[in-house]
């Protein structure tokens, strides 16, 4: 199977290539592109030179020069597409443009395997029914959109916490929280005016409660509010070191794997 990858992070391309070949050693990466313009140029050149369209395109949504949806407006895309994204808000839009699936980053092997299996089923349907794989994909897309609409409900993110302070319970607005963190197995948070409180939730539980446009899981120890970030420093091995306010006891380091998502989050 010939696969074309659209992804603007070189490390992500290498990881995805490795994962694809682990899942299916017969997969051949016939090309890569890091931007909307480069993707359009590659697809048009591939078509004008008489080369067959890729069997599958894996396409990141957020690219350096725009969203990959722009590709479909500039050139015909004759291959089924699996979108990869850190933001599930794009899911419905992705299903409407030739997509057979979408994967949330970081991509997990079992989810990639399931998407490839879905692609194989569509190709088998094309063989038995003589329906073009793009049209077969659109039939599957309609079903998936209906299922997705049934599952997606408006997200009600946490607005405040009731915490113990001295001999009483006090409410603290989430909007007043600078960051949540873990210390000696205890979950705590600091407010913008540097008050410290403890919580009976794990950071994993808190992450699910918080608006992802406002809070980011920097690492296993910190969940930070976007307004708490004062400075971003390059760190060794492609990591990022953050200066946040109020200053925590420990350094806040964003891992190499999360650095790209962090920069996209900060730039939204």
C-alpha positions in Angstrom: 0.0 0.0 0.0 1.3 3.4 -1.0 0.9 6.2 1.6 1.4 9.9 1.4 2.1 11.8 4.7 1.2 15.4 5.3 2.8 16.6 8.5 4.8 19.7 9.4 6.9 18.2 12.2 9.9 16.1 11.0 9.9 14.1 14.2 6.2 13.3 13.8 6.9 12.1 10.3 9.6 9.8 11.4 7.5 8.4 14.2 4.4 7.9 12.0 6.5 6.2 9.3 8.0 3.8 11.9 4.6 3.0 13.3 3.1 2.4 9.9 5.8 0.0 8.9 5.6 -1.8 12.2 1.8 -2.3 11.7 2.2 -3.3 8.0 5.8 -3.8 6.6 4.4 -3.7 3.0 3.5 -0.1 3.3 5.6 2.3 1.2 5.8 6.0 1.9 5.7 7.5 -1.5 6.0 11.1 -0.4 5.7 13.6 2.4 4.8 17.3 2.6 5.0 19.8 5.4 2.5 22.5 4.3 -0.6 23.1 2.3 1.3 24.5 -0.6 3.8 21.5 -0.7 0.9 19.1 -0.5 -0.9 20.7 -3.4 2.3 20.7 -5.5 3.0 17.1 -4.7 -0.5 15.9 -5.6 -0.6 17.9 -8.8 2.8 16.8 -9.9 1.9 13.2 -9.1 -1.2 13.5 -11.2 0.4 15.3 -14.2 3.2 12.7 -14.4 0.7 9.9 -14.7 1.5 8.3 -11.3 -1.4 6.5 -9.5 -2.9 8.4 -6.6 -1.7 7.2 -3.2 -3.8 4.4 -1.7 -4.1 6.4 1.4 -3.1 9.9 2.8 -2.4 10.5 6.4 -2.9 14.2 6.9 -2.3 16.4 9.9 -4.9 19.2 10.2 -2.8 22.0 11.6 0.0 22.9 9.2 2.5 25.7 9.1 0.6 27.7 6.4 -3.0 26.8 7.3 -5.3 23.9 7.8 -5.1 20.8 5.6 -8.7 21.3 4.6 -7.4 24.1 2.4 -5.7 21.4 0.2 -9.1 20.1 -0.9 -10.1 23.6 -2.1 -7.0 23.9 -4.3 -6.6 20.5 -5.9 -8.6 17.3 -6.3 -7.8 14.7 -3.7 -8.4 11.3 -5.2 -7.3 9.2 -2.2 -9.1 8.4 1.0 -7.7 10.3 4.0 -7.0 9.6 7.6 -6.7 12.9 9.5 -4.4 13.2 12.5 -5.0 16.0 15.0 -4.6 17.1 18.6 -7.9 18.8 18.5 -11.1 16.7 18.3 -13.1 19.8 17.5 -12.2 19.2 13.8 -13.7 15.7 13.8 -17.0 16.4 12.0 -15.4 18.7 9.4 -12.7 16.1 8.7 -15.3 13.4 8.0 -16.9 15.5 5.3 -13.9 15.6 3.0 -13.0 12.2 1.8 -11.9 11.0 5.2 -12.4 7.5 6.4 -11.2 8.2 9.9 -9.3 10.5 12.2 -6.7 9.9 14.9 -6.0 12.0 17.9 -2.3 12.6 18.7 -0.3 11.0 20.2 -1.2 8.3 17.8 -1.6 4.9 19.4 -0.7 1.7 17.5 -4.0 -0.1 18.1 -5.9 3.0 16.9 -3.8 3.2 13.7 -4.3 -0.5 13.1 -8.1 -0.1 13.4 -8.0 2.8 10.9 -5.9 0.8 8.4 -8.3 -2.1 8.8 -11.2 0.2 8.0 -9.3 1.3 4.9 -8.8 -2.3 3.8 -12.5 -3.0 4.3 -13.4 -0.1 2.0 -11.0 -1.3 -0.6 -12.5 -4.8 -0.5 -15.9 -3.2 -0.9 -14.6 -1.4 -4.0 -13.5 -4.7 -5.4 -16.7 -6.5 -4.8 -19.2 -3.7 -5.7 -17.1 -1.7 -8.3 -17.8 1.4 -6.2 -14.9 3.8 -6.2 -13.1 3.8 -2.9 -13.8 7.5 -2.4 -17.5 6.9 -2.8 -17.4 3.9 -0.5 -15.6 6.0 2.0 -18.2 8.7 1.8 -20.9 6.1 2.6 -18.9 5.1 5.7 -18.4 8.7 6.6 -22.1 9.4 6.7 -22.6 6.5 9.1 -19.7 7.7 11.3 -21.0 11.2 11.4 -24.3 10.1 12.7 -22.7 8.0 15.3 -20.4 10.8 16.3 -23.3 13.3 16.6 -25.0 10.9 19.0 -21.9 10.5 21.2 -20.8 14.2 21.3 -22.5 16.3 23.9 -21.7 19.9 24.9 -18.8 19.7 27.3 -19.5 21.2 30.7 -16.1 22.0 32.1 -15.4 22.5 35.7 -16.1 26.1 36.8 -15.0 26.0 40.5 -13.7 23.7 43.3 -14.8 23.6 46.9 -11.6 23.3 48.9 -10.7 23.1 52.6 -9.1 26.2 54.0 -8.3 26.4 57.7 -11.5 25.3 59.5 -13.9 25.9 56.6 -14.7 25.1 53.0 -14.3 27.8 50.4 -15.2 27.9 46.7 -12.3 28.8 44.3 -13.1 29.7 40.7 -11.2 27.7 38.1 -10.5 31.1 36.3 -8.5 32.1 39.3 -6.2 29.0 39.1 -2.7 29.5 37.7 -1.7 25.8 37.7 -2.4 22.4 39.1 0.5 20.2 40.2 1.4 17.0 42.0 3.7 16.9 45.0 4.5 13.8 47.0 1.5 12.0 45.6 -0.9 14.9 46.5 -2.7 17.1 44.0 -2.6 20.8 44.6 -3.1 24.1 42.8 -2.0 27.6 43.1 -4.1 30.6 42.4 -3.0 33.7 40.6 -2.5 35.5 43.9 -0.3 32.6 45.1 -2.7 30.8 47.4 -2.2 27.1 47.7 -4.9 24.4 48.1 -5.1 20.7 47.9 -7.6 18.5 46.0 -8.9 15.0 46.2 -8.5 14.4 42.4 -5.6 13.0 40.5 -4.1 15.2 37.7 -5.5 12.7 35.2 -9.0 13.3 36.6 -8.4 17.1 36.6 -7.2 17.1 33.0 -10.6 15.7 31.9 -12.5 18.3 33.9 -10.7 21.3 32.6 -11.2 23.3 29.3 -8.3 22.2 27.0 -8.3 25.7 25.4 -7.4 27.1 28.8 -5.3 24.4 30.5 -2.5 22.3 29.2 -0.9 19.1 30.6 2.7 20.2 30.4 4.0 16.9 31.9 3.1 14.3 34.5 3.4 16.9 37.3 1.9 20.1 36.0 -1.4 21.3 34.3 -0.9 25.0 33.5 -3.3 27.8 32.7 -2.5 29.6 29.5 -2.3 33.0 31.3 0.3 31.7 33.8 2.9 31.3 31.0 5.4 34.2 31.2 8.3 32.9 29.1 9.1 29.9 26.9 12.8 28.8 26.7 14.3 26.2 24.3 15.6 23.3 26.4 17.9 20.4 25.5 16.7 17.5 23.4 13.9 19.7 21.8 12.1 20.2 25.1 10.8 23.5 26.4 11.3 25.2 29.7 8.6 27.4 31.0 8.6 30.4 33.3 5.1 30.5 34.9 3.6 32.7 37.5 3.4 32.3 40.5 6.8 30.6 40.4 6.6 26.9 41.4 9.2 25.1 43.4 10.1 22.7 40.6 11.0 23.5 37.0 8.2 23.1 34.4 9.6 21.2 31.4 7.5 20.4 28.4 8.6 17.1 26.9 9.8 16.8 23.3 6.7 14.8 22.5 4.4 17.5 23.8 6.3 20.5 22.6 4.6 20.8 19.3 1.1 20.5 20.8 2.1 23.1 23.4 3.2 25.6 20.8 0.0 25.0 18.8 -2.0 25.5 22.0 -0.3 28.7 22.9 -0.8 30.0 19.3 -4.5 29.3 18.9 
